[in-house]
Amino acid sequence: MAASRYRRFLRLCEEWPVEETKQQRDLGSFLRQRVAQAFREGENTPISDPEACDQMYESLVRIHTNFYKNKYPRLKDTTFTGVTVENCRTVLATDILKQMEDRKKGTWKRLREKFSAKNHEEDLK
């Protein structure tokens, strides 16, 4: 029975897309890591709580297939602020978040980091 659970989780991992814009914050990558940890021995991994394992799998399938999005369709594809899904994806991209972090830094700190990085590169040469 553990073998079939393992294969189901593997199939789900293969189907789950990896978002390149969310480096180190992607749900697909996190799911792959957790499955690798949970099934260290592959198909031979003993499962201590099969019911919880099946429940977790079913919950992940509902997320992956947009079960609740389809069950409760929205009238509009925007939020109360008027922001679309694409705008949210753009704002949450790792590159944009890094740019926002850089803007939060003061001018003096940005200059100091810039020049200390150049000095470090020169020292390596």
DOTORKOL-398593 format. One record per residue (C-alpha): residue number from 1; residue in one letter; x, y, z. Coordinates in nm, 2 decimals. Example, Ala and Ser with C-alpha at 12.3 -4.5 7.8 and 13.67 -1.06 7.14 Angstrom:
<atoms>
<atom><seq>1</seq><type>a</type><x>1.23</x><y>-0.45</y><z>0.78</z></atom>
<atom><seq>2</seq><type>s</type><x>1.37</x><y>-0.11</y><z>0.71</z></atom>
</atoms>
This chain:
<atoms>
<atom><seq>1</seq><type>m</type><x>0.00</x><y>0.00</y><z>0.00</z></atom>
<atom><seq>2</seq><type>a</type><x>0.29</x><y>0.24</y><z>0.07</z></atom>
<atom><seq>3</seq><type>a</type><x>0.41</x><y>0.18</y><z>-0.29</z></atom>
<atom><seq>4</seq><type>s</type><x>0.09</x><y>0.31</y><z>-0.44</z></atom>
<atom><seq>5</seq><type>r</type><x>0.09</x><y>0.61</y><z>-0.21</z></atom>
<atom><seq>6</seq><type>y</type><x>0.44</x><y>0.69</y><z>-0.30</z></atom>
<atom><seq>7</seq><type>r</type><x>0.36</x><y>0.66</y><z>-0.68</z></atom>
<atom><seq>8</seq><type>r</type><x>0.05</x><y>0.89</y><z>-0.63</z></atom>
<atom><seq>9</seq><type>f</type><x>0.27</x><y>1.15</y><z>-0.46</z></atom>
<atom><seq>10</seq><type>l</type><x>0.53</x><y>1.12</y><z>-0.74</z></atom>
<atom><seq>11</seq><type>r</type><x>0.27</x><y>1.17</y><z>-1.01</z></atom>
<atom><seq>12</seq><type>l</type><x>0.14</x><y>1.48</y><z>-0.83</z></atom>
<atom><seq>13</seq><type>c</type><x>0.49</x><y>1.62</y><z>-0.80</z></atom>
<atom><seq>14</seq><type>e</type><x>0.54</x><y>1.57</y><z>-1.18</z></atom>
<atom><seq>15</seq><type>e</type><x>0.21</x><y>1.74</y><z>-1.26</z></atom>
<atom><seq>16</seq><type>w</type><x>0.27</x><y>2.03</y><z>-1.02</z></atom>
<atom><seq>17</seq><type>p</type><x>0.43</x><y>2.32</y><z>-1.21</z></atom>
<atom><seq>18</seq><type>v</type><x>0.74</x><y>2.50</y><z>-1.08</z></atom>
<atom><seq>19</seq><type>e</type><x>0.72</x><y>2.88</y><z>-1.09</z></atom>
<atom><seq>20</seq><type>e</type><x>1.05</x><y>3.02</y><z>-1.20</z></atom>
<atom><seq>21</seq><type>t</type><x>0.95</x><y>3.37</y><z>-1.08</z></atom>
<atom><seq>22</seq><type>k</type><x>0.93</x><y>3.25</y><z>-0.72</z></atom>
<atom><seq>23</seq><type>q</type><x>1.28</x><y>3.12</y><z>-0.65</z></atom>
<atom><seq>24</seq><type>q</type><x>1.30</x><y>2.94</y><z>-0.32</z></atom>
<atom><seq>25</seq><type>r</type><x>0.94</x><y>3.03</y><z>-0.24</z></atom>
<atom><seq>26</seq><type>d</type><x>0.76</x><y>2.80</y><z>-0.49</z></atom>
<atom><seq>27</seq><type>l</type><x>0.50</x><y>2.56</y><z>-0.36</z></atom>
<atom><seq>28</seq><type>g</type><x>0.59</x><y>2.30</y><z>-0.62</z></atom>
<atom><seq>29</seq><type>s</type><x>0.95</x><y>2.29</y><z>-0.51</z></atom>
<atom><seq>30</seq><type>f</type><x>0.85</x><y>2.28</y><z>-0.15</z></atom>
<atom><seq>31</seq><type>l</type><x>0.62</x><y>1.99</y><z>-0.22</z></atom>
<atom><seq>32</seq><type>r</type><x>0.89</x><y>1.80</y><z>-0.40</z></atom>
<atom><seq>33</seq><type>q</type><x>1.13</x><y>1.84</y><z>-0.10</z></atom>
<atom><seq>34</seq><type>r</type><x>0.86</x><y>1.73</y><z>0.15</z></atom>
<atom><seq>35</seq><type>v</type><x>0.78</x><y>1.42</y><z>-0.05</z></atom>
<atom><seq>36</seq><type>a</type><x>1.15</x><y>1.33</y><z>-0.07</z></atom>
<atom><seq>37</seq><type>q</type><x>1.17</x><y>1.37</y><z>0.30</z></atom>
<atom><seq>38</seq><type>a</type><x>0.86</x><y>1.17</y><z>0.38</z></atom>
<atom><seq>39</seq><type>f</type><x>0.94</x><y>0.89</y><z>0.14</z></atom>
<atom><seq>40</seq><type>r</type><x>1.31</x><y>0.85</y><z>0.21</z></atom>
<atom><seq>41</seq><type>e</type><x>1.31</x><y>0.48</y><z>0.12</z></atom>
<atom><seq>42</seq><type>g</type><x>1.09</x><y>0.52</y><z>-0.18</z></atom>
<atom><seq>43</seq><type>e</type><x>0.82</x><y>0.26</y><z>-0.22</z></atom>
<atom><seq>44</seq><type>n</type><x>0.95</x><y>0.07</y><z>0.09</z></atom>
<atom><seq>45</seq><type>t</type><x>0.89</x><y>0.36</y><z>0.33</z></atom>
<atom><seq>46</seq><type>p</type><x>0.67</x><y>0.26</y><z>0.62</z></atom>
<atom><seq>47</seq><type>i</type><x>0.38</x><y>0.50</y><z>0.67</z></atom>
<atom><seq>48</seq><type>s</type><x>0.29</x><y>0.55</y><z>1.04</z></atom>
<atom><seq>49</seq><type>d</type><x>-0.05</x><y>0.72</y><z>0.97</z></atom>
<atom><seq>50</seq><type>p</type><x>-0.20</x><y>0.61</y><z>0.63</z></atom>
<atom><seq>51</seq><type>e</type><x>-0.52</x><y>0.80</y><z>0.69</z></atom>
<atom><seq>52</seq><type>a</type><x>-0.33</x><y>1.13</y><z>0.74</z></atom>
<atom><seq>53</seq><type>c</type><x>-0.12</x><y>1.05</y><z>0.44</z></atom>
<atom><seq>54</seq><type>d</type><x>-0.43</x><y>1.00</y><z>0.22</z></atom>
<atom><seq>55</seq><type>q</type><x>-0.59</x><y>1.31</y><z>0.35</z></atom>
<atom><seq>56</seq><type>m</type><x>-0.28</x><y>1.52</y><z>0.27</z></atom>
<atom><seq>57</seq><type>y</type><x>-0.27</x><y>1.38</y><z>-0.08</z></atom>
<atom><seq>58</seq><type>e</type><x>-0.64</x><y>1.45</y><z>-0.14</z></atom>
<atom><seq>59</seq><type>s</type><x>-0.60</x><y>1.81</y><z>-0.01</z></atom>
<atom><seq>60</seq><type>l</type><x>-0.30</x><y>1.87</y><z>-0.24</z></atom>
<atom><seq>61</seq><type>v</type><x>-0.50</x><y>1.73</y><z>-0.53</z></atom>
<atom><seq>62</seq><type>r</type><x>-0.78</x><y>1.97</y><z>-0.46</z></atom>
<atom><seq>63</seq><type>i</type><x>-0.53</x><y>2.26</y><z>-0.46</z></atom>
<atom><seq>64</seq><type>h</type><x>-0.36</x><y>2.14</y><z>-0.77</z></atom>
<atom><seq>65</seq><type>t</type><x>-0.69</x><y>2.09</y><z>-0.97</z></atom>
<atom><seq>66</seq><type>n</type><x>-0.84</x><y>2.43</y><z>-0.85</z></atom>
<atom><seq>67</seq><type>f</type><x>-1.13</x><y>2.24</y><z>-0.70</z></atom>
<atom><seq>68</seq><type>y</type><x>-1.25</x><y>2.53</y><z>-0.49</z></atom>
<atom><seq>69</seq><type>k</type><x>-1.19</x><y>2.79</y><z>-0.76</z></atom>
<atom><seq>70</seq><type>n</type><x>-1.41</x><y>2.58</y><z>-0.99</z></atom>
<atom><seq>71</seq><type>k</type><x>-1.67</x><y>2.51</y><z>-0.72</z></atom>
<atom><seq>72</seq><type>y</type><x>-1.71</x><y>2.87</y><z>-0.62</z></atom>
<atom><seq>73</seq><type>p</type><x>-1.64</x><y>3.08</y><z>-0.94</z></atom>
<atom><seq>74</seq><type>r</type><x>-1.57</x><y>3.44</y><z>-0.89</z></atom>
<atom><seq>75</seq><type>l</type><x>-1.77</x><y>3.71</y><z>-1.07</z></atom>
<atom><seq>76</seq><type>k</type><x>-1.46</x><y>3.91</y><z>-1.15</z></atom>
<atom><seq>77</seq><type>d</type><x>-1.09</x><y>3.83</y><z>-1.18</z></atom>
<atom><seq>78</seq><type>t</type><x>-0.98</x><y>4.12</y><z>-0.96</z></atom>
<atom><seq>79</seq><type>t</type><x>-0.96</x><y>4.19</y><z>-0.59</z></atom>
<atom><seq>80</seq><type>f</type><x>-1.13</x><y>4.46</y><z>-0.40</z></atom>
<atom><seq>81</seq><type>t</type><x>-0.84</x><y>4.69</y><z>-0.49</z></atom>
<atom><seq>82</seq><type>g</type><x>-0.88</x><y>4.62</y><z>-0.86</z></atom>
<atom><seq>83</seq><type>v</type><x>-0.55</x><y>4.43</y><z>-0.89</z></atom>
<atom><seq>84</seq><type>t</type><x>-0.56</x><y>4.14</y><z>-1.14</z></atom>
<atom><seq>85</seq><type>v</type><x>-0.40</x><y>3.80</y><z>-1.10</z></atom>
<atom><seq>86</seq><type>e</type><x>-0.13</x><y>3.89</y><z>-1.34</z></atom>
<atom><seq>87</seq><type>n</type><x>-0.04</x><y>4.21</y><z>-1.15</z></atom>
<atom><seq>88</seq><type>c</type><x>-0.02</x><y>4.00</y><z>-0.83</z></atom>
<atom><seq>89</seq><type>r</type><x>0.21</x><y>3.75</y><z>-0.99</z></atom>
<atom><seq>90</seq><type>t</type><x>0.43</x><y>4.03</y><z>-1.12</z></atom>
<atom><seq>91</seq><type>v</type><x>0.46</x><y>4.20</y><z>-0.78</z></atom>
<atom><seq>92</seq><type>l</type><x>0.53</x><y>3.87</y><z>-0.60</z></atom>
<atom><seq>93</seq><type>a</type><x>0.81</x><y>3.77</y><z>-0.84</z></atom>
<atom><seq>94</seq><type>t</type><x>1.14</x><y>3.73</y><z>-0.67</z></atom>
<atom><seq>95</seq><type>d</type><x>1.32</x><y>3.99</y><z>-0.89</z></atom>
<atom><seq>96</seq><type>i</type><x>1.06</x><y>4.25</y><z>-0.81</z></atom>
<atom><seq>97</seq><type>l</type><x>1.08</x><y>4.17</y><z>-0.43</z></atom>
<atom><seq>98</seq><type>k</type><x>1.46</x><y>4.21</y><z>-0.45</z></atom>
<atom><seq>99</seq><type>q</type><x>1.42</x><y>4.55</y><z>-0.62</z></atom>
<atom><seq>100</seq><type>m</type><x>1.18</x><y>4.66</y><z>-0.35</z></atom>
<atom><seq>101</seq><type>e</type><x>1.42</x><y>4.55</y><z>-0.08</z></atom>
<atom><seq>102</seq><type>d</type><x>1.70</x><y>4.75</y><z>-0.25</z></atom>
<atom><seq>103</seq><type>r</type><x>1.47</x><y>5.06</y><z>-0.25</z></atom>
<atom><seq>104</seq><type>k</type><x>1.41</x><y>5.02</y><z>0.12</z></atom>
<atom><seq>105</seq><type>k</type><x>1.78</x><y>5.05</y><z>0.19</z></atom>
<atom><seq>106</seq><type>g</type><x>1.92</x><y>5.40</y><z>0.23</z></atom>
<atom><seq>107</seq><type>t</type><x>2.14</x><y>5.55</y><z>-0.03</z></atom>
<atom><seq>108</seq><type>w</type><x>2.45</x><y>5.52</y><z>0.19</z></atom>
<atom><seq>109</seq><type>k</type><x>2.40</x><y>5.15</y><z>0.26</z></atom>
<atom><seq>110</seq><type>r</type><x>2.34</x><y>5.08</y><z>-0.11</z></atom>
<atom><seq>111</seq><type>l</type><x>2.66</x><y>5.26</y><z>-0.20</z></atom>
<atom><seq>112</seq><type>r</type><x>2.86</x><y>5.09</y><z>0.07</z></atom>
<atom><seq>113</seq><type>e</type><x>2.74</x><y>4.74</y><z>-0.04</z></atom>
<atom><seq>114</seq><type>k</type><x>2.81</x><y>4.83</y><z>-0.41</z></atom>
<atom><seq>115</seq><type>f</type><x>3.17</x><y>4.93</y><z>-0.34</z></atom>
<atom><seq>116</seq><type>s</type><x>3.24</x><y>4.66</y><z>-0.09</z></atom>
<atom><seq>117</seq><type>a</type><x>3.13</x><y>4.40</y><z>-0.35</z></atom>
<atom><seq>118</seq><type>k</type><x>3.36</x><y>4.56</y><z>-0.61</z></atom>
<atom><seq>119</seq><type>n</type><x>3.65</x><y>4.56</y><z>-0.36</z></atom>
<atom><seq>120</seq><type>h</type><x>3.59</x><y>4.19</y><z>-0.28</z></atom>
<atom><seq>121</seq><type>e</type><x>3.59</x><y>4.10</y><z>-0.65</z></atom>
<atom><seq>122</seq><type>e</type><x>3.91</x><y>4.28</y><z>-0.70</z></atom>
<atom><seq>123</seq><type>d</type><x>4.07</x><y>4.09</y><z>-0.41</z></atom>
<atom><seq>124</seq><type>l</type><x>3.97</x><y>3.76</y><z>-0.56</z></atom>
<atom><seq>125</seq><type>k</type><x>4.15</x><y>3.84</y><z>-0.89</z></atom>
</atoms>
